[in-house]
Amino acid sequence: MITKKELKSISSLRLKKNRKQLSQFVAEGTKTVEALVEAGLRPLAIYATDLIDFPDAINVSQKDMERMSLLKNASPVLAHFPIPSAPSLPVGGRILVLDAIADPGNLGTIVRLCDWFGIEHILCSEETVDLYNPKVVQATMGSLARVHCHYIDLIDYMSKSDLPIYGTFLEGDSIYTSSFPEDAMLVLGSESHGISPSIASLVSHRVNIPRKANPGPESLNVAIAGAITLGEFCK
């Protein structure tokens, strides 16, 4: 059984300030929870309406699962995790930089893409949506256990780095003809605003995804643009 105190504690993690204060987050869905556990994250507790996949979980009713779920539609499995300690900031390698990515689904997809392409570190502006937002956690499908997101002052970090900085713009050199070194940063901005002027001023190489159709869409969804660009950045 789950207590009223546990229900209240888990429900409170809907808010970023509570996740930060308690250093805890919630993951929902069988595949997501399994992936996080397999990656080495130790849950504080796992709750399930059916114990077939998680025999050691705490059995809860469907009604209680709906009460504690942070998503619109409750999953049959919910796990309560401590937020892992952040590692040191990277000084080399391929690094992705995200400037004010607000949509949870986009961030979750980008984290999965970095996991696919072997990028271990993402530098996020403070305006970027929280990695442990319930919708982000669900969209990462467990990849957040292997990809580290650092929320930092991007201008301070980038201005002190000696790494070349590539940024995606509507105008620039084609990503298909550009050469990307193994030690470099790649900046993605939001679809609606692009890379902010203060970050753009630090970019040393402007690149773009060539558009074949004319007229065509004004821009690409940042997760789609990220998939295309990261494929070239990491090849």
LOKOLNU-251170 format. One record per residue (C-alpha): residue number from 0; residue in three letters; x, y, z. Coordinates in pm, 1 decimal, padded with zeros to 6 digits, always signed. Example, Ala and Ser with C-alpha at 12.3 -4.5 7.8 and 13.67 -1.06 7.14 Angstrom:
<atoms>
ATOM    nr   rest         xx         yy         zz
ATOM     0    ALA   +01230.0   -00450.0   +00780.0
ATOM     1    SER   +01367.0   -00106.0   +00714.0
</atoms>
This chain:
<atoms>
ATOM    nr   rest         xx         yy         zz
ATOM     0    MET   +00000.0   +00000.0   +00000.0
ATOM     1    ILE   +00098.7   +00356.8   -00052.8
ATOM     2    THR   +00048.8   +00611.1   +00224.3
ATOM     3    LYS   -00108.5   +00954.6   +00191.0
ATOM     4    LYS   +00230.8   +01104.5   +00275.7
ATOM     5    GLU   +00396.1   +00916.9   -00013.2
ATOM     6    LEU   +00118.5   +01020.7   -00250.4
ATOM     7    LYS   +00162.5   +01384.5   -00151.3
ATOM     8    SER   +00541.6   +01366.9   -00181.3
ATOM     9    ILE   +00533.1   +01215.0   -00529.1
ATOM    10    SER   +00263.1   +01453.3   -00651.7
ATOM    11    SER   +00471.4   +01749.2   -00531.7
ATOM    12    LEU   +00744.4   +01654.6   -00782.1
ATOM    13    ARG   +00526.9   +01793.6   -01058.0
ATOM    14    LEU   +00687.0   +02128.8   -00973.1
ATOM    15    LYS   +01047.1   +02211.3   -01060.7
ATOM    16    LYS   +01110.4   +02388.3   -00730.1
ATOM    17    ASN   +01012.7   +02075.0   -00537.2
ATOM    18    ARG   +01225.9   +01848.9   -00756.0
ATOM    19    LYS   +01519.5   +02079.8   -00694.5
ATOM    20    GLN   +01457.9   +02108.1   -00321.3
ATOM    21    LEU   +01414.6   +01733.2   -00267.7
ATOM    22    SER   +01661.8   +01632.4   -00541.7
ATOM    23    GLN   +01413.4   +01373.0   -00665.4
ATOM    24    PHE   +01219.6   +01298.6   -00982.8
ATOM    25    VAL   +00953.3   +01062.6   -01112.1
ATOM    26    ALA   +00967.4   +00829.6   -01412.2
ATOM    27    GLU   +00660.1   +00660.3   -01557.4
ATOM    28    GLY   +00614.0   +00371.9   -01797.6
ATOM    29    THR   +00749.5   +00017.4   -01796.5
ATOM    30    LYS   +01018.5   +00072.9   -02061.7
ATOM    31    THR   +01138.8   +00400.3   -01913.6
ATOM    32    VAL   +01166.1   +00263.7   -01560.9
ATOM    33    GLU   +01337.1   -00055.3   -01682.0
ATOM    34    ALA   +01588.2   +00146.7   -01885.7
ATOM    35    LEU   +01675.6   +00372.4   -01591.3
ATOM    36    VAL   +01720.8   +00079.2   -01354.6
ATOM    37    GLU   +01932.0   -00109.5   -01610.5
ATOM    38    ALA   +02147.6   +00203.1   -01652.0
ATOM    39    GLY   +02230.5   +00191.8   -01283.2
ATOM    40    LEU   +01988.2   +00439.6   -01126.6
ATOM    41    ARG   +01854.3   +00313.8   -00794.1
ATOM    42    PRO   +01488.6   +00398.5   -00732.6
ATOM    43    LEU   +01365.9   +00507.7   -00392.4
ATOM    44    ALA   +01053.1   +00306.8   -00471.1
ATOM    45    ILE   +00868.8   +00148.7   -00763.9
ATOM    46    TYR   +00489.0   +00136.8   -00774.8
ATOM    47    ALA   +00289.5   -00083.9   -01010.6
ATOM    48    THR   -00071.9   -00179.6   -01069.1
ATOM    49    ASP   +00047.9   -00520.2   -01191.0
ATOM    50    LEU   +00357.6   -00689.6   -01049.7
ATOM    51    ILE   +00434.8   -00906.9   -01354.6
ATOM    52    ASP   +00724.3   -00687.5   -01478.9
ATOM    53    PHE   +00828.4   -00560.7   -01133.6
ATOM    54    PRO   +00758.9   -00833.5   -00876.6
ATOM    55    ASP   +00933.5   -00636.9   -00599.5
ATOM    56    ALA   +00734.6   -00318.4   -00662.4
ATOM    57    ILE   +00474.4   -00176.6   -00426.4
ATOM    58    ASN   +00133.2   -00281.1   -00552.2
ATOM    59    VAL   -00110.8   +00009.6   -00589.3
ATOM    60    SER   -00462.4   +00043.4   -00722.4
ATOM    61    GLN   -00538.2   +00207.6   -01054.5
ATOM    62    LYS   -00704.6   +00491.5   -00863.2
ATOM    63    ASP   -00392.9   +00557.8   -00655.2
ATOM    64    MET   -00172.3   +00538.3   -00966.5
ATOM    65    GLU   -00389.1   +00804.3   -01131.9
ATOM    66    ARG   -00357.1   +01018.9   -00820.5
ATOM    67    MET   +00021.3   +01004.5   -00814.9
ATOM    68    SER   +00082.6   +01018.3   -01191.3
ATOM    69    LEU   +00232.7   +01343.3   -01318.4
ATOM    70    LEU   +00118.4   +01272.1   -01675.4
ATOM    71    LYS   -00219.8   +01312.2   -01841.3
ATOM    72    ASN   -00258.8   +00935.6   -01876.3
ATOM    73    ALA   -00125.0   +00722.6   -01593.8
ATOM    74    SER   +00108.8   +00435.1   -01677.4
ATOM    75    PRO   +00095.7   +00098.9   -01496.5
ATOM    76    VAL   +00442.2   +00161.1   -01348.0
ATOM    77    LEU   +00585.0   +00465.5   -01169.6
ATOM    78    ALA   +00924.9   +00497.2   -01005.6
ATOM    79    HIS   +01062.7   +00753.9   -00763.5
ATOM    80    PHE   +01434.9   +00831.1   -00812.1
ATOM    81    PRO   +01696.7   +01056.1   -00650.3
ATOM    82    ILE   +01847.3   +01301.2   -00899.2
ATOM    83    PRO   +02204.6   +01184.3   -00976.7
ATOM    84    SER   +02497.4   +01407.3   -00887.4
ATOM    85    ALA   +02614.4   +01616.2   -01181.5
ATOM    86    PRO   +02959.5   +01530.6   -01321.0
ATOM    87    SER   +03223.7   +01789.0   -01404.4
ATOM    88    LEU   +03169.4   +02013.0   -01703.7
ATOM    89    PRO   +03330.3   +01883.4   -02023.2
ATOM    90    VAL   +03645.4   +02045.1   -02160.1
ATOM    91    GLY   +03666.2   +01852.8   -02486.3
ATOM    92    GLY   +03490.3   +01606.9   -02711.8
ATOM    93    ARG   +03168.8   +01672.4   -02901.1
ATOM    94    ILE   +02935.9   +01888.2   -02693.8
ATOM    95    LEU   +02579.8   +01992.6   -02771.7
ATOM    96    VAL   +02461.2   +02336.0   -02656.7
ATOM    97    LEU   +02088.5   +02413.0   -02623.1
ATOM    98    ASP   +01973.2   +02773.7   -02616.8
ATOM    99    ALA   +01625.6   +02817.0   -02463.6
ATOM   100    ILE   +01463.2   +02490.5   -02574.2
ATOM   101    ALA   +01123.7   +02514.9   -02405.3
ATOM   102    ASP   +00927.5   +02214.8   -02529.0
ATOM   103    PRO   +00963.9   +01903.8   -02307.8
ATOM   104    GLY   +00913.3   +01662.1   -02596.6
ATOM   105    ASN   +01186.8   +01829.8   -02799.7
ATOM   106    LEU   +01437.5   +01815.0   -02514.0
ATOM   107    GLY   +01356.5   +01451.0   -02446.1
ATOM   108    THR   +01404.5   +01361.9   -02811.7
ATOM   109    ILE   +01733.6   +01553.6   -02827.9
ATOM   110    VAL   +01862.4   +01366.0   -02521.8
ATOM   111    ARG   +01779.0   +01036.7   -02695.1
ATOM   112    LEU   +01957.6   +01155.1   -03009.0
ATOM   113    CYS   +02270.4   +01239.8   -02809.8
ATOM   114    ASP   +02257.4   +00895.0   -02650.1
ATOM   115    TRP   +02231.4   +00741.7   -03000.2
ATOM   116    PHE   +02524.9   +00939.6   -03137.6
ATOM   117    GLY   +02745.2   +00902.1   -02831.3
ATOM   118    ILE   +02734.4   +01261.2   -02706.4
ATOM   119    GLU   +02762.3   +01248.9   -02326.6
ATOM   120    HIS   +02722.9   +01617.6   -02239.3
ATOM   121    ILE   +02457.5   +01877.0   -02320.4
ATOM   122    LEU   +02502.7   +02235.0   -02203.1
ATOM   123    CYS   +02165.3   +02401.1   -02142.5
ATOM   124    SER   +02075.3   +02763.0   -02091.3
ATOM   125    GLU   +01883.1   +02838.5   -01773.4
ATOM   126    GLU   +01578.7   +02904.5   -01994.3
ATOM   127    THR   +01580.2   +02547.5   -02126.5
ATOM   128    VAL   +01310.7   +02320.1   -01984.7
ATOM   129    ASP   +01412.5   +02109.7   -01682.9
ATOM   130    LEU   +01553.1   +01766.5   -01769.5
ATOM   131    TYR   +01343.5   +01611.6   -01491.1
ATOM   132    ASN   +01014.8   +01760.1   -01608.2
ATOM   133    PRO   +00783.4   +01452.1   -01622.3
ATOM   134    LYS   +00723.9   +01491.8   -01996.3
ATOM   135    VAL   +01097.8   +01522.0   -02065.1
ATOM   136    VAL   +01171.2   +01211.7   -01857.2
ATOM   137    GLN   +00910.9   +01013.7   -02051.2
ATOM   138    ALA   +01042.0   +01134.5   -02388.0
ATOM   139    THR   +01401.7   +01037.0   -02309.0
ATOM   140    MET   +01300.9   +00670.4   -02266.7
ATOM   141    GLY   +01584.8   +00616.8   -02018.9
ATOM   142    SER   +01856.8   +00803.8   -02210.0
ATOM   143    LEU   +01881.1   +01068.8   -01937.2
ATOM   144    ALA   +02077.6   +00813.2   -01733.4
ATOM   145    ARG   +02359.0   +00819.4   -01990.3
ATOM   146    VAL   +02351.2   +01181.8   -02110.6
ATOM   147    HIS   +02442.4   +01463.1   -01870.6
ATOM   148    CYS   +02257.5   +01794.3   -01897.9
ATOM   149    HIS   +02434.6   +02090.0   -01736.5
ATOM   150    TYR   +02229.0   +02405.1   -01672.6
ATOM   151    ILE   +02483.3   +02684.2   -01676.8
ATOM   152    ASP   +02562.8   +03037.7   -01787.4
ATOM   153    LEU   +02634.1   +02954.7   -02151.0
ATOM   154    ILE   +02800.1   +03284.9   -02234.0
ATOM   155    ASP   +03047.4   +03250.6   -01947.2
ATOM   156    TYR   +03136.7   +02891.0   -02042.1
ATOM   157    MET   +03155.0   +02944.0   -02416.9
ATOM   158    SER   +03355.8   +03266.0   -02397.8
ATOM   159    LYS   +03624.4   +03088.5   -02192.0
ATOM   160    SER   +03644.7   +02778.3   -02412.3
ATOM   161    ASP   +03902.1   +02728.0   -02687.2
ATOM   162    LEU   +03677.6   +02482.1   -02874.1
ATOM   163    PRO   +03538.2   +02579.4   -03214.5
ATOM   164    ILE   +03168.3   +02661.8   -03187.8
ATOM   165    TYR   +02925.9   +02565.4   -03463.7
ATOM   166    GLY   +02574.5   +02709.0   -03470.2
ATOM   167    THR   +02270.3   +02624.3   -03681.3
ATOM   168    PHE   +02122.1   +02917.2   -03871.9
ATOM   169    LEU   +01896.2   +02972.9   -04172.0
ATOM   170    GLU   +02204.9   +03096.5   -04356.2
ATOM   171    GLY   +02551.8   +02946.2   -04339.4
ATOM   172    ASP   +02768.6   +02669.6   -04481.0
ATOM   173    SER   +02590.1   +02347.0   -04567.5
ATOM   174    ILE   +02622.0   +02083.3   -04296.2
ATOM   175    TYR   +02687.1   +01830.1   -04572.8
ATOM   176    THR   +03003.9   +02005.6   -04689.3
ATOM   177    SER   +03127.0   +02120.9   -04346.7
ATOM   178    SER   +03398.9   +01940.6   -04154.9
ATOM   179    PHE   +03337.2   +01894.1   -03784.6
ATOM   180    PRO   +03636.2   +01818.7   -03558.3
ATOM   181    GLU   +03612.7   +01568.0   -03275.5
ATOM   182    ASP   +03645.2   +01847.1   -03019.4
ATOM   183    ALA   +03377.0   +02106.3   -03085.1
ATOM   184    MET   +03048.8   +02256.0   -02968.3
ATOM   185    LEU   +02726.3   +02255.3   -03167.9
ATOM   186    VAL   +02455.5   +02506.6   -03075.4
ATOM   187    LEU   +02082.7   +02457.1   -03139.9
ATOM   188    GLY   +01831.2   +02733.5   -03074.8
ATOM   189    SER   +01455.2   +02723.8   -03040.2
ATOM   190    GLU   +01242.2   +02693.3   -03354.2
ATOM   191    SER   +01055.1   +03016.5   -03281.8
ATOM   192    HIS   +01352.2   +03237.7   -03190.4
ATOM   193    GLY   +01662.9   +03057.9   -03312.9
ATOM   194    ILE   +01995.2   +03115.4   -03140.2
ATOM   195    SER   +01990.4   +03429.6   -02925.6
ATOM   196    PRO   +02210.6   +03721.3   -03040.3
ATOM   197    SER   +02438.8   +03697.4   -02734.9
ATOM   198    ILE   +02509.9   +03328.6   -02804.7
ATOM   199    ALA   +02528.5   +03384.4   -03181.8
ATOM   200    SER   +02809.8   +03635.3   -03129.3
ATOM   201    LEU   +03025.6   +03353.6   -02989.6
ATOM   202    VAL   +02965.7   +03115.6   -03279.2
ATOM   203    SER   +03274.5   +03073.6   -03496.7
ATOM   204    HIS   +03115.5   +02863.5   -03773.1
ATOM   205    ARG   +02761.5   +02913.0   -03901.6
ATOM   206    VAL   +02602.7   +02607.0   -04063.3
ATOM   207    ASN   +02262.6   +02529.5   -04206.3
ATOM   208    ILE   +02051.7   +02246.3   -04342.9
ATOM   209    PRO   +02004.3   +02325.2   -04713.6
ATOM   210    ARG   +01640.9   +02363.6   -04813.3
ATOM   211    LYS   +01551.2   +02210.1   -05149.4
ATOM   212    ALA   +01190.9   +02329.4   -05173.9
ATOM   213    ASN   +01132.0   +02696.4   -05249.2
ATOM   214    PRO   +00900.9   +02821.8   -05115.7
ATOM   215    GLY   +00896.2   +02582.3   -04823.2
ATOM   216    PRO   +00859.3   +02586.6   -04446.4
ATOM   217    GLU   +01029.2   +02873.7   -04268.8
ATOM   218    SER   +01206.2   +02644.4   -04024.4
ATOM   219    LEU   +01233.6   +02291.0   -03891.5
ATOM   220    ASN   +01129.7   +02160.1   -03552.9
ATOM   221    VAL   +01443.2   +02174.2   -03336.0
ATOM   222    ALA   +01438.4   +01799.9   -03265.2
ATOM   223    ILE   +01421.4   +01722.7   -03637.8
ATOM   224    ALA   +01693.3   +01977.2   -03713.8
ATOM   225    GLY   +01897.3   +01826.2   -03431.3
ATOM   226    ALA   +01866.8   +01475.7   -03574.0
ATOM   227    ILE   +01986.0   +01587.0   -03917.6
ATOM   228    THR   +02267.0   +01805.4   -03785.2
ATOM   229    LEU   +02392.2   +01560.4   -03523.4
ATOM   230    GLY   +02415.8   +01290.9   -03790.4
ATOM   231    GLU   +02671.7   +01506.6   -03972.6
ATOM   232    PHE   +02834.3   +01646.8   -03658.0
ATOM   233    CYS   +02915.2   +01298.9   -03528.2
ATOM   234    LYS   +02997.3   +01105.1   -03843.3
</atoms>
